[in-house]
Amino acid sequence: MTKGVAILGSTGSIGTTALRVLARHRSRFHVAALTSNANATLLAEQARATGAPFVGLVSNDANVPDAWCLGPDALVQAAQLPDADIVLNAVVGAAGLDATLAALRAGKRVALANKETLVVAGALATTVAREAGGEIIPVDSEHSAILQCLVGRPRTQVRRIILTASGGPFRDWSRQQLEHATLADALRHPTWQMGRKITVDSATLANKALEVIEAHFLFDLPYEAIDVVVHPQSVVHSMVEFMDGSVLAQVGIPSNNQVRGLTLEERSNAQASLRVLGAGVGTLFLGSELLLELTTIWGSTSGRSIDAVMANYISTFRYG
Ligand SMILES: NC(=O)c1ccc[n+]([C@@H]2O[C@H](COP(=O)([O-])OP(=O)(O)OC[C@H]3O[C@@H](n4cnc5c(N)ncnc54)[C@H](OP(=O)(O)O)[C@@H]3O)[C@@H](O)[C@H]2O)c1
């Protein structure tokens, strides 16, 4: 029996990536619902390709099939469908909040890309999840990385978590150059292909601040225990430092697909899930070696930066 996945925001960057991942795993997942805001053309194509039984369009459009659900309530309806075992919330902005809460109240597993849910109502969302038996699994690569590093480790052993930041397109720009930065410059992210809002938020680093808030609620850690480090290669997706001084890092060649695949799996079986999906081979292969070197660095005063180690690994690593 396949698991049903409702994809809210299916026409966006995360939504289309998720559909590509699901298409490779039809024996395990089926698409239970698709929603978008206004892009009826792509939504119709996706509905045809996946055979999704529920299709929702938030903005009203006269030329859509009668069976489609129209209006803002479409998100909440999709999130509560009995056939949806997993709800991927890939809507951008606070418009995603009600659907997250509805899914959690219905006891669903929510694969949460919509970080705004936690930024605007983190305490409420985590309380609803706890009380109703729902589950929040992060889609953000940094938080997904932290989750994998925490598997099987009690929270009392965690000293701090370290979110990595690529630094965005303006990392090397002088103050003078920044005065002339354009929207096009901000949209040219060096590492990730993402929607426009998060790309601009990444350029200004506002996105990292949102991610710190997200991490605070997801992992129930005080803000003092959440650090950010700039790491332009984006090979280390994030790290956890434990009370005994050891550090676990989740590493891999930057790829949006990897995280989406993991998110749909059982959190208690994170590493095995990556292997099954075949998307995290690089992570597992590279990780075992890299971890040794990282641990050595933290334990020494050699002064080598993480970036130097990463550069070494990137130059020797062949993907696939
Ligand atoms: N992209 C990434 O790699 C990435 C990584 C980590 C986290 N995230 C987070 O994931 C979320 C989605 O990001 P994205 O980059 O995929 O955004 P995106 O490409 O802009 O896609 C947004 C999706 O949400 C829909 N949408 C927009 N406004 C809506 C509204 N008012 N009501 C209902 N649906 C609406 C859009 O529909 P239309 O196409 O019809 O407009 C589209 O399907 C954001 O919270 C972002 O911070 C993204």
The ligand as an SDF file (V2000), in Angstrom:
LIG
                    3D

 48 52  0  0  0  0  0  0  0  0999 V2000
   13.1660   26.6300   -2.4910 N   0  0  0  0  0  0  0  0  0  0  0  0
   13.9200   26.0420   -1.5950 C   0  0  0  0  0  0  0  0  0  0  0  0
   14.8900   25.3530   -1.9190 O   0  0  0  0  0  0  0  0  0  0  0  0
   13.5770   26.1580   -0.1150 C   0  0  0  0  0  0  0  0  0  0  0  0
   14.4590   25.6380    0.8220 C   0  0  0  0  0  0  0  0  0  0  0  0
   14.1100   25.6870    2.1580 C   0  0  0  0  0  0  0  0  0  0  0  0
   12.9060   26.2360    2.5630 C   0  0  0  0  0  0  0  0  0  0  0  0
   12.0660   26.7660    1.6340 N   0  0  0  0  0  0  0  0  0  0  0  0
   10.8020   27.3250    2.0750 C   0  0  0  0  0  0  0  0  0  0  0  0
    9.7460   26.6310    1.3900 O   0  0  0  0  0  0  0  0  0  0  0  0
    8.6570   27.5110    1.1450 C   0  0  0  0  0  0  0  0  0  0  0  0
    8.3950   27.5340   -0.3640 C   0  0  0  0  0  0  0  0  0  0  0  0
    9.5250   28.0630   -1.0090 O   0  0  0  0  0  0  0  0  0  0  0  0
    9.7130   27.9990   -2.5900 P   0  0  0  0  0  0  0  0  0  0  0  0
   11.0640   28.4960   -2.8410 O   0  0  0  0  0  0  0  0  0  0  0  0
    9.3170   26.6380   -3.1010 O   0  0  0  0  0  0  0  0  0  0  0  0
    8.6370   29.1030   -3.0480 O   0  0  0  0  0  0  0  0  0  0  0  0
    8.0350   29.3680   -4.5210 P   0  0  0  0  0  0  0  0  0  0  0  0
    8.8900   28.7410   -5.5530 O   0  0  0  0  0  0  0  0  0  0  0  0
    7.7520   30.7960   -4.6010 O   0  0  0  0  0  0  0  0  0  0  0  0
    6.6510   28.5340   -4.4950 O   0  0  0  0  0  0  0  0  0  0  0  0
    5.6160   28.9000   -3.6250 C   0  0  0  0  0  0  0  0  0  0  0  0
    4.4050   28.0070   -3.8080 C   0  0  0  0  0  0  0  0  0  0  0  0
    3.3720   28.4800   -2.9270 O   0  0  0  0  0  0  0  0  0  0  0  0
    2.2170   28.8760   -3.7060 C   0  0  0  0  0  0  0  0  0  0  0  0
    1.6660   30.0790   -3.0700 N   0  0  0  0  0  0  0  0  0  0  0  0
    2.1790   31.3340   -3.0890 C   0  0  0  0  0  0  0  0  0  0  0  0
    1.3830   32.1740   -2.3880 N   0  0  0  0  0  0  0  0  0  0  0  0
    0.3330   31.4400   -1.9330 C   0  0  0  0  0  0  0  0  0  0  0  0
   -0.8310   31.7420   -1.1920 C   0  0  0  0  0  0  0  0  0  0  0  0
   -1.0970   32.9800   -0.7510 N   0  0  0  0  0  0  0  0  0  0  0  0
   -1.6930   30.7400   -0.9170 N   0  0  0  0  0  0  0  0  0  0  0  0
   -1.4420   29.4890   -1.3530 C   0  0  0  0  0  0  0  0  0  0  0  0
   -0.3710   29.1300   -2.0830 N   0  0  0  0  0  0  0  0  0  0  0  0
    0.5200   30.0990   -2.3650 C   0  0  0  0  0  0  0  0  0  0  0  0
    2.7480   29.1460   -5.0970 C   0  0  0  0  0  0  0  0  0  0  0  0
    1.7000   29.0140   -6.0640 O   0  0  0  0  0  0  0  0  0  0  0  0
    1.8160   29.7550   -7.5140 P   0  0  0  0  0  0  0  0  0  0  0  0
    2.9180   29.0500   -8.2470 O   0  0  0  0  0  0  0  0  0  0  0  0
    0.4900   29.5680   -8.1200 O   0  0  0  0  0  0  0  0  0  0  0  0
    2.1610   31.1790   -7.2050 O   0  0  0  0  0  0  0  0  0  0  0  0
    3.8080   28.0450   -5.2200 C   0  0  0  0  0  0  0  0  0  0  0  0
    3.2090   26.8150   -5.5010 O   0  0  0  0  0  0  0  0  0  0  0  0
    9.0870   28.8660    1.7160 C   0  0  0  0  0  0  0  0  0  0  0  0
    8.5980   28.9790    3.0130 O   0  0  0  0  0  0  0  0  0  0  0  0
   10.6040   28.7930    1.7490 C   0  0  0  0  0  0  0  0  0  0  0  0
   11.1770   29.6080    2.7370 O   0  0  0  0  0  0  0  0  0  0  0  0
   12.3760   26.7310    0.3050 C   0  0  0  0  0  0  0  0  0  0  0  0
  1  2  1  0
  2  3  2  0
  2  4  1  0
  4  5  1  0
  4 48  2  0
  5  6  2  0
  6  7  1  0
  7  8  2  0
  8  9  1  0
  8 48  1  0
  9 10  1  0
  9 46  1  0
 10 11  1  0
 11 12  1  0
 11 44  1  0
 12 13  1  0
 13 14  1  0
 14 15  2  0
 14 16  1  0
 14 17  1  0
 17 18  1  0
 18 19  2  0
 18 20  1  0
 18 21  1  0
 21 22  1  0
 22 23  1  0
 23 24  1  0
 23 42  1  0
 24 25  1  0
 25 26  1  0
 25 36  1  0
 26 27  1  0
 26 35  1  0
 27 28  2  0
 28 29  1  0
 29 30  1  0
 29 35  2  0
 30 31  1  0
 30 32  2  0
 32 33  1  0
 33 34  2  0
 34 35  1  0
 36 37  1  0
 36 42  1  0
 37 38  1  0
 38 39  2  0
 38 40  1  0
 38 41  1  0
 42 43  1  0
 44 45  1  0
 44 46  1  0
 46 47  1  0
M  CHG  2   8   1  16  -1
M  END
$$$$
